[in-house]
Amino acid sequence: MAILPVLELGRVPITSAFFSKKPIARCFAVIGLIALTYPAVENWSIGFDRIAQMRVKAVVAIENTVDRAKADRAAAESEYTETQGRSSAKRTELRTGIATRDQNIASMDPNLRLPELRTIATWIKSARPVALCANNASCRDRQ
């Protein structure tokens, strides 16, 4: 970048040499002007590229944020779907277990179930809530 002003200063004498009467001087002047034009054009193109990159930098950052958010959303949706599938499988497994248990109970011999039902009925009759018995006079009499 520091050499560009020096090259621009060299352009003035080369341009004055172009107006010389000797044809060889004119040829060298044209070659010199072409050689000095390249760094100037390159500097302009670098400047334009830099300006374009500065304007696009904010847009690229926003696009990256949006892409990251979309990826996070897709991952969350995938995880949710997987969790729902596992929950559904567990529910099905539990329902199958309950159905099997109910079938086993139904297939039991009624004579075997009867003592079990009597034990449960006896336990239910003997179990009285304390709060209800505390205020009830008939409950105190039974105790």
C-alpha positions, 0 to 999 in steps of 0.5 A, spaced: 500 500 500 505 504 501 508 503 494 502 505 490 503 513 492 510 512 489 508 509 483 502 514 482 508 519 482 512 516 477 506 516 472 507 524 471 514 523 468 512 517 464 506 521 461 510 526 459 515 522 455 509 519 451 509 526 448 516 525 446 517 525 438 521 519 438 517 513 437 521 508 441 520 513 447 512 513 446 513 505 446 516 505 453 511 510 455 505 506 453 509 500 456 510 503 463 503 506 463 500 499 463 505 497 468 503 502 473 496 501 471 496 494 474 497 496 481 492 502 481 486 497 478 488 492 483 488 497 489 481 499 487 478 492 486 481 490 493 477 496 496 471 494 492 472 487 495 473 490 502 467 494 502 462 489 499 465 484 505 464 489 510 456 490 508 455 482 507 459 481 514 452 482 518 448 478 513 453 472 514 452 473 521 445 473 521 445 467 516 449 463 521 445 464 527 439 462 523 442 456 520 444 454 528 437 455 530 434 451 525 439 445 526 437 446 534 430 446 532 431 440 528 435 436 534 430 438 539 424 435 534 428 429 533 429 428 540 422 429 542 419 424 537 424 419 539 422 420 547 414 420 544 416 413 541 419 410 547 414 413 551 409 409 547 413 403 547 413 403 554 405 404 555 404 398 550 409 394 554 405 396 561 398 395 557 401 388 555 403 386 562 396 388 565 392 384 560 397 378 562 396 379 569 388 380 568 388 373 564 392 370 569 387 372 575 381 370 570 384 363 569 385 362 577 381 357 580 375 360 583 376 356 590 384 359 590 381 366 589 376 366 595 380 366 601 384 371 598 378 375 597 376 374 604 382 376 607 382 383 603 374 384 605 376 382 612 382 387 612 378 393 609 372 392 614 378 392 620 381 398 617 377 405 619 380 412 618 382 415 625 380 422 623 373 419 622 372 415 628 375 420 633 368 424 632 363 418 631 360 415 637 358 409 634 365 408 632 368 409 639 363 403 641 366 398 637 373 399 639 
